[in-house]
Amino acid sequence: MDYDFLLGHFYTVDPTTLANSKLINGTDLLQKDLTIDLDGAEPKILIYHTHSQEGYADSEAGNADDTVVGVGEQLKKVLEEKYHVAVCHDLSVYDMQDGKEDRNKAYSQAAVAVQNLLDEHPSIEVTIDLHRDGVPDNVHLETEINGKKTAKIMFFNGLSRTNQNGELSHLPNPYIQDNLAFSLQLARYAKEYYPDWFRTIYLRGYRYNLHLRPKALLVECGAQTNTVEEEMNAMQPLADILNKVLTGA
C-alpha cells in the first residue's frame, strides 16, 4: 500500500509522465470491484490490435497467424474453451496505409472502429489491445511456465497527463482509475501465480484508447525477439489472471 513500494515493484513511469500517490493509491485500486458476469452467449471481452503487423523472430512473412493477430486468436480460444466466456476478436488492420505499414493514424482509426463494435455489442465490458514490445536484439523476454517457454508480459496505462502540460484536456479519460485498478489487480495475480512472467506496468502520458471502457487494457506480450510459440504459450497465464480478476476467484 506504500506508494514508493508500488513504484519499485509494479510500475515503470515514463520520464515525460506525471504520476503521484493520489493517482496511484494501492488501497483504492486493489479494493475496486472489477467482477462481471461472464455467462451468456453475447461477447463480454473484445480483443483487438492497434498494431496488427507486429511479428516475431520466426514469423512467416505474410502469415497473419504468426503475428500478434494470431496470438490474439489464441487468447480468444483459451478464454472461450477453458473459461467459457464469449469473446469478440477484431481482425481489422489499423496500421497500414496505401499498402504500407504506417502507425500515424492507427490509434485514431482504431478508436472509431472499436467504438462501433462496442455500440454493436453493448454486452462487452472488457477491451484488450494486444501488442508486442520492441527491444534491443540481444534482449529475450522469456521465462518458463509449466515446462513451456513463455513470453513475458507488460501492461501499459495511459494517464492523459504529462510533466510538461499537466492534464491533457484534449484526451479526456473518465476511466483512468478503473484502468489502473484493472492492470494492478492483474499484476497482483501475475506476481502471485507467475512471478517471473510479469515485467511491469508502464505508465505514459497519453490515452491509447483506454477511455472506451472502464476495464480497458493494453498488453505488451513479449517482443520481436520472441518466437511465435513463446507468444502463444503466454496466452494461458494471461487468460488465467483475467479470469481471476473478472470472477473474483
Secondary structure, 3 states (H helix, E strand, C coil): CCHHHHHHHCEEECCCECCCCCCCCHHHHHHCCCCCCCCCCCCCEEEECCCCCCCCCCCCCCCHHHCHHHHHHHHHHHHHHHHCCCEEECCCCCCEECCEECCCCHHHHHHHHHHHHHHHCCCCCEEEEEEEECCCCCCCCEEEECCEEEECEEEEEECCEECCCEECCCCCCCCHHHHHHHHHHHHHHHHHHCCCCEEEEEEECCCCCCCCCCEEEEEEEEECCCCHHHHHHCHHHHHHHHHHHHHCC
